[in-house]
């Protein structure tokens, strides 16, 4: 059985998907781009501000599902510029502590709304 997870503290879906789906004790968080939830506009500022907004959005969805980023077991990061990889690592340390989750980083040509970054996650609750 699956449960739809949604919150007004994260951007609403801009397509045919849910913010997250909970199946058993596993939560699949849809990809987040640097949208500000209240305005649905991209965050102003540099790349690091975009990364911070993505992690804030993921945190909000994780809370709505009954967890937090410490429950994440896997992130997938999509970057339009792989040269920004070290900046993602730097900001990720502000939102995640050791032991860090598994992670994949994928270079892509383009993301929705021309975002420079998107991150999705898998979270396990009750562990």
Buried (B, 14 or more C-beta within 10 A) or exposed (E): EEEEBBBEBBBEEEEEEBBBBBEEEBBBBBBBBBBBBEEEEBBEEEBBBBBBBBBBBBBBBBBBBBBBBEBBEBBBBBBBEEEBEEBBBEBBEEBBEEEEBEBEBEEEEEBEEEBBBBBBBBBBBEE
